């Protein structure tokens, strides 16, 4: 299944927001399922790491989608300048 980079970035942002919410719940003792919340935080962090790796493999870094760069038109092996002796 091929995923759109923007969709992956949205999912990462959503997970980061969920992580922050879970951390605040733990900090203020608003949850009784502390172990489950901590495990969920670790799971979301692992998923985000995998998603970021997937984006990096496709040449996408953060929010910037890099376009392929054209090859350099100057051939270093064929110097077009005339050498004067």
C-alpha angles and dihedrals in degrees: 000000000000115000128203113245091230090053090051091049091050090051091050091051091049092051091048090053090049090050091052091049092049091049091052091048090052093045094053095038093243095142133060093199096074097153093048091049092051091049090049090051090052091047092051091048091051091048091050091050091052092047092050090049089051090052092047091052088057091049097255117135119189112311096335117096107206117219117218111268118235116240118267108268093212112085108212091205095054110053109196095197117101114241115222119212 
